[in-house]
Amino acid sequence: MPWLNTLLITYALLNIGLGIDGFASKGSVISLIAGCAAGVLMIGTVILTKTRPRIGRIGSLVIGLAMMGQFLPKFIKTGVWLPAGILTVASAIVVIALVLGHLMGMMARKNATPTAE
């Protein structure tokens, strides 16, 4: 699903960009490390889907859920959109897209498999 790979790469670049922004604006080394690590890992999972699609997508889902778990409580507590709100919404979109992609794949597989009568 090329649209899903495009979304995941965009999400990875957003993580990297916000990590760099956190370092540039607040001097937060942890933001730089965590944002870049999450982004690079997400790019890695997209590459992995070419040879091991299930493992790659599960890895993408784990990263998306981890980022949402990190930023949703901060967003609820502070109400600040940058970076907590943006990453909460982006992570939710990624998780929903991965679940929809999984369901679409299951439906396509089911429709392609002839049923015995």
C-alpha positions in Angstrom: 0.0 0.0 0.0 2.0 3.0 -1.3 -0.3 5.5 0.4 0.5 4.0 3.8 4.2 4.1 3.2 4.0 7.7 2.2 2.1 8.5 5.4 4.6 6.7 7.5 7.6 8.4 5.9 5.8 11.8 6.4 5.3 10.9 10.0 8.9 9.9 10.4 10.1 13.2 8.9 7.7 15.1 11.2 9.2 13.3 14.2 12.7 14.1 13.1 11.7 17.8 12.4 10.1 18.3 15.7 13.0 16.7 17.5 15.3 19.1 15.7 12.9 22.0 16.6 12.9 21.0 20.2 16.7 21.0 20.3 16.9 24.3 18.4 14.3 26.2 20.4 14.8 24.8 23.9 18.2 23.1 23.8 16.5 19.8 24.5 19.0 17.0 23.6 16.4 14.4 24.6 14.0 15.8 22.0 16.6 15.6 19.4 17.6 12.0 20.3 14.0 10.8 20.7 12.6 12.5 17.7 15.4 11.4 15.4 15.3 7.8 16.8 11.6 7.5 16.3 11.9 8.9 12.8 14.7 6.7 11.8 13.1 3.6 13.3 9.9 4.4 11.4 11.8 4.7 8.1 13.4 1.4 9.0 10.0 -0.3 9.5 8.9 1.1 6.1 12.0 -0.4 4.5 11.4 -3.7 6.3 7.9 -4.0 4.9 9.4 -4.7 1.5 10.8 -8.1 2.7 8.8 -8.7 5.9 5.5 -6.8 5.6 3.9 -8.1 8.8 6.9 -7.3 11.0 7.3 -3.9 9.4 3.7 -2.9 10.0 3.7 -4.2 13.5 6.9 -2.2 14.2 5.2 0.9 12.7 2.2 0.4 14.9 4.4 0.0 18.0 6.2 3.2 17.3 2.9 5.1 16.6 1.4 3.8 19.8 4.5 4.6 21.8 4.6 8.2 20.5 0.9 8.6 21.3 1.5 7.2 24.8 4.2 9.7 25.3 2.5 12.8 24.0 -1.3 12.3 24.7 -0.9 12.7 28.5 1.3 15.8 28.0 -1.3 17.3 25.6 -4.2 16.6 27.9 -2.3 18.1 30.8 -0.9 21.2 29.2 -3.1 21.7 26.1 0.0 22.9 24.2 -0.1 22.0 20.5 3.7 22.1 19.8 4.9 19.4 19.9 2.4 17.4 22.1 -0.8 18.1 20.2 0.7 17.8 16.8 2.3 14.4 17.6 -0.8 13.2 19.4 -2.9 13.9 16.3 -0.3 12.6 13.9 0.2 9.4 15.9 -3.6 8.8 16.1 -3.8 9.2 12.3 -0.9 6.7 11.8 -2.5 4.2 14.2 -5.9 4.5 12.5 -4.3 4.2 9.0 -2.4 1.1 10.0 -5.5 -0.5 11.4 -7.4 0.4 8.2 -4.6 -0.8 6.1 -4.7 -4.1 7.9 -8.5 -4.4 7.5 -8.2 -3.6 3.8 -5.6 -6.2 3.3 -7.7 -8.8 5.1 -10.7 -8.0 2.9 -8.6 -8.1 -0.2 -7.1 -11.5 0.8 -10.6 -12.8 1.6 -12.0 -11.7 -1.7 -9.1 -13.1 -3.6 -9.4 -16.5 -2.0 -11.9 -18.8 -3.6 -14.3 -20.4 -1.2 -15.1 -24.1 -1.3 -18.8 -24.9 -1.8 
